[in-house]
Amino acid sequence: MPTTSIMPIIKVPDPILRQRALPVSEITDGTRQLIEDMVATMYDAPGIGLAAPQVNIGQRIIVMDCGKKEEPNLIQMINPEITGISEAHTVLEEGCLSIPDQTADVERPAEVEVKYLNQDGMSQSLVATGLLAACVQHEIDHLNGVLFIDHISRLKRDMILRRVMKELRKSTVDK
């Protein structure tokens, strides 16, 4: 088995983050290796979720682990699709590896049902609540070119983007 690689994480304002990812048409050894690399990258970041567009791959693949350190709960989804949402909503603080060091309260459905393919191409479904529900919605948003800041007020979004761009300019000057 090949070793895993840590992949560079794409940051805003990179345009790939705004593109709709394409469905995976065939699950190959390359697809499985990409998933392993994404998992290694997510844990290294460290984060609780990562979508393929965040590592410059325009495919509908996400990985997540909302478990505790002592009880990991790794979930890998190919072509995930939300098939049901609850009427009840909840607000959780969200951040994003592609928008470093920025967080905001985001309101989303409290429960979602998702269908997807596993690495063997088998159809799976999952009912997610709490942090996992927010995470799966956040990562699927990435596959659709949507960022968590698109779910907050324009004022807050503009403030976050200004801070990120300021840090970006500062980091390029420091190099």
N, C-alpha and C positions, 0 to 999 in steps of 0.2 A: 504494500500500500504506500503510495507516495506520501511524503510529509506535507503538512499543512503550511500555508504561507499567510503571513499577516498582510492584508491588502491596504493600500492607502484609502482613507475615507474622504469622499468628495464633500466639500463644504459649499454653503451658499456664497456667492450667487451663481454657481455652476449651473448652466442650463439643463444638464441631464436630470437634475432634481425636479424639473418642471415637465419632463416628458412622461408620457404614458408607457409603461413597460409592456413588452410583448409576451404573450403566453409561451410557455415552454412546450414545444411540440413533441419532443422526444426526450426522455430521461436517459442520459448516457453516463458513462463513467466520468466524463468531463463535468456533467451537471452535478454529480455526487461530489466530485473534488471541489467544485465551486462552493457547494454548501459547506463542506468541511472547512474551507478557507474562510468563508463568511463567519462560521461559528468561532473559529480561532480569532478572527479580527474583532468580533463583538466582545468576546471575553477579554481580549487584550486592551480594548478601548478605555475603560470597561463600560459596557452598556448592557441593556436588557433586551434590545431588539436591533435588527439590522435588515434592511431591504437591499436587494441587488443593485438598484440604481445608486445607492450610497457608496458602492465600490465600483462605480462606472460600468455596470452591466445592466443593460436594458431588458432584463427578463423578470417575470413574475415569480420571484423567489423571496421568501422571508425566513429569518431565524429569530427565535425569541427564547429567553429564559427569565421568567419572572419569579422563579423559585428562590429560596434562601440559599446562602452559600453552602450550608450543611445539607440542604435538600434541593439540589438543582432540578429543574424541570425544563429540559431542552425540548423545544418544539420547532420542527422544520417543515415549512409549507411550500409546495409548488403549486402555482396557479390558484392561490386562495381566493375565495369569493364569499362575501357576507351574504347569507341566505335568510337571515332574520335578525331583527333588532327589537329590543324592549321599548315600551313607551316611556318607561322610567329613565331618567337621565342622572348622571353623576358628574361631579367636577373633581378632576385630579390635576395636580401639578405635573406638567410634562416638560421634558427637555429633549434634545436631539443631538446625536453625534455629528450631524451635518450643520448644526447651528450651535457651536461650542459655547459652554458656560452661560447659556440663556435658558430660562424656564418661564412658564406662564400657566395659569389655571385654564384648563380646557374642558368644556362641557361636551360630553358624548353619551350615547346610549349606555345604560348601566350593564346591559347584557347583550351579547351578540352570538349568533350561530354562524359558523364558518364551515364551508366544505373546501377540501383541498386534496392534493395528491401527496403521498409520502414518497420517499426516495425510490421505492420499488414500483411506483406508478399506481399504487392501490388508493382508491377513493376513501377518504376519511372525513369525519365531521367532528366538530368540537363546539361545545357551548361554553362560552367564557364570560366570567363576571369579574368585577373589581379591577385590579391592576392589569390582569391578563386581557380583559375586554378592551381596556384603553390601549394597551400595547398592540394588540392585533389590529385594531382600527388605525392606529398611528402608522404601523408598518404597511398595511394595505393602502393607506393614503399615499405613501411614498410610491407605490406601484402605479398610482394614478396621477402622479405629478403634484400632489397636494402636501403641504407642510403643516405642522401643528400651528404655526403662526397664522395660517389662513383661517383658523377657527376662533381667533381672538379679535378684539377691536382694532380698527385701522391705526389708531393712536399707539396702542401697545405694540402692534406689529412694526410700525415705523420706528419706534424707539429701539426695539430689539435689533432691527436691521441696521440702524445707524451705529449701535454699539459693535455689532459684528464687523461692519465695514471699517470702523475705526481701528479695531484690533487687527484686521487684515492688513490695513495700510501700515500700522505700526510694526507688524511682524515682517513685512517686506522691506521696511526701512532698516530694521535691526539686522538683516542678513548681509 
